[in-house]
């Protein structure tokens, strides 16, 4: 990913996307929830930046020896350019460096592109959470054993 850097998210990064979070990224969380997540001790948030523009971000929660991917989000105008995969690869690197054994996540069952990205990275489906998203859409639970990274 030429000229794209993955960095730890700062409060300045949050402030940059706060007003466009729902319109340019997704309506999964309100800005106040994202800020709360960013300030939580056992969570790591990353941004994918090209120059000063934030193209995507991701967050994980570490509860050793496990990690949960909280989200991987790409700016709507940048989807399909591999930014999500770039962020996921950085998460896998963080997991390896922190002796994580298993990574868990949930993804909307209808989000075929994200499910394919996770499956290509070695995640397997391990369950369903009925009506998890907006009370109507199922979440597909996925996991990956990190020992084979």
C-alpha positions as semicolon CSV with decimal commas, in nm:
position;residue;x (nm);y (nm);z (nm)
1;X;0,000;0,000;0,000
2;X;0,203;0,284;-0,135
3;X;0,231;0,587;0,095
4;X;-0,029;0,455;0,339
5;X;0,090;0,433;0,698
6;X;-0,068;0,243;0,985
7;X;-0,032;0,439;1,309
8;X;-0,180;0,432;1,657
9;X;-0,494;0,644;1,664
10;X;-0,459;0,967;1,861
11;X;-0,721;1,204;1,998
12;X;-0,630;1,437;1,711
13;X;-0,715;1,157;1,466
14;X;-1,044;1,103;1,644
15;X;-1,122;1,475;1,620
16;X;-1,048;1,463;1,247
17;X;-1,314;1,196;1,185
18;X;-1,559;1,281;1,465
19;X;-1,789;1,494;1,248
20;X;-1,777;1,266;0,945
21;X;-1,777;0,928;1,122
22;X;-2,132;0,834;1,027
23;X;-2,139;0,993;0,680
24;X;-1,793;0,889;0,556
25;X;-1,738;0,563;0,741
26;X;-2,041;0,381;0,890
27;X;-2,319;0,420;1,141
28;X;-2,202;0,133;1,362
29;X;-2,100;0,357;1,654
30;X;-2,161;0,713;1,759
31;X;-1,858;0,942;1,788
32;X;-1,885;0,933;2,169
33;X;-1,866;0,552;2,173
34;X;-1,557;0,557;1,949
35;X;-1,390;0,815;2,175
36;X;-1,468;0,601;2,480
37;X;-1,318;0,297;2,305
38;X;-1,006;0,493;2,214
39;X;-0,951;0,591;2,578
40;X;-0,999;0,240;2,721
41;X;-0,678;0,089;2,854
42;X;-0,689;-0,262;2,705
43;X;-0,784;-0,144;2,356
44;X;-0,563;-0,046;2,065
45;X;-0,695;0,167;1,781
46;X;-0,510;0,216;1,455
47;X;-0,555;0,453;1,162
48;X;-0,460;0,407;0,799
49;X;-0,337;0,745;0,674
50;X;-0,226;0,873;0,340
51;X;-0,054;1,205;0,408
52;X;-0,296;1,355;0,663
53;X;-0,615;1,190;0,539
54;X;-0,758;0,903;0,743
55;X;-0,867;0,630;0,503
56;X;-0,963;0,371;0,761
57;X;-0,930;0,262;1,118
58;X;-0,942;-0,051;1,329
59;X;-0,966;-0,141;1,693
60;X;-0,890;-0,443;1,906
61;X;-0,944;-0,540;2,268
62;X;-0,671;-0,746;2,431
63;X;-0,764;-0,982;2,714
64;X;-0,462;-1,212;2,711
65;X;-0,431;-1,468;2,575
66;X;-0,716;-1,353;2,349
67;X;-0,785;-1,058;2,126
68;X;-1,115;-0,937;1,987
69;X;-1,135;-0,727;1,673
70;X;-1,379;-0,452;1,760
71;X;-1,393;-0,311;1,408
72;X;-1,214;-0,257;1,082
73;X;-1,364;0,033;0,889
74;X;-1,265;0,186;0,557
75;X;-1,380;0,525;0,435
76;X;-1,668;0,467;0,194
77;X;-1,485;0,642;-0,092
78;X;-1,180;0,415;-0,041
79;X;-1,347;0,074;-0,017
80;X;-1,212;-0,197;-0,244
81;X;-0,856;-0,062;-0,231
82;X;-0,718;-0,314;0,021
83;X;-0,710;-0,082;0,321
84;X;-0,912;-0,323;0,536
85;X;-0,668;-0,603;0,458
86;X;-0,376;-0,373;0,534
87;X;-0,527;-0,294;0,877
88;X;-0,603;-0,662;0,940
89;X;-0,243;-0,758;0,865
90;X;-0,124;-0,501;1,120
91;X;-0,366;-0,648;1,376
92;X;-0,224;-0,995;1,310
93;X;0,126;-0,854;1,366
94;X;0,016;-0,699;1,696
95;X;-0,137;-1,032;1,801
96;X;0,184;-1,217;1,726
97;X;0,393;-0,959;1,915
98;X;0,163;-0,982;2,220
99;X;0,157;-1,363;2,244
100;X;-0,213;-1,377;2,160
101;X;-0,339;-1,733;2,109
102;X;-0,682;-1,669;1,956
103;X;-0,848;-1,376;1,781
104;X;-1,225;-1,342;1,777
105;X;-1,457;-1,112;1,584
106;X;-1,812;-1,070;1,472
107;X;-1,914;-0,952;1,129
108;X;-2,252;-0,886;0,972
109;X;-2,362;-1,209;0,807
110;X;-2,457;-1,006;0,496
111;X;-2,113;-0,845;0,463
112;X;-1,970;-1,085;0,207
113;X;-1,663;-0,872;0,134
114;X;-1,553;-0,858;0,500
115;X;-1,625;-1,227;0,553
116;X;-1,409;-1,310;0,250
117;X;-1,126;-1,090;0,383
118;X;-1,135;-1,269;0,719
119;X;-1,156;-1,615;0,562
120;X;-0,859;-1,532;0,336
121;X;-0,665;-1,444;0,654
122;X;-0,745;-1,783;0,807
123;X;-1,049;-1,701;1,021
124;X;-1,320;-1,966;1,046
125;X;-1,688;-1,930;1,132
126;X;-1,769;-2,050;1,483
127;X;-2,122;-1,932;1,551
128;X;-2,409;-1,691;1,488
129;X;-2,556;-1,411;1,702
130;X;-2,916;-1,374;1,584
131;X;-3,049;-1,022;1,522
132;X;-2,729;-0,861;1,651
133;X;-2,710;-0,569;1,407
134;X;-2,997;-0,320;1,429
135;X;-3,211;-0,597;1,581
136;X;-3,260;-0,757;1,240
137;X;-2,930;-0,883;1,097
138;X;-2,725;-1,174;1,228
139;X;-2,363;-1,151;1,332
140;X;-2,131;-1,425;1,213
141;X;-1,878;-1,513;1,485
142;X;-1,530;-1,597;1,357
143;X;-1,202;-1,696;1,517
144;X;-0,840;-1,760;1,429
145;X;-0,572;-1,953;1,613
146;X;-0,264;-1,728;1,610
147;X;-0,009;-2,000;1,691
148;X;0,033;-2,067;1,320
149;X;0,121;-1,710;1,217
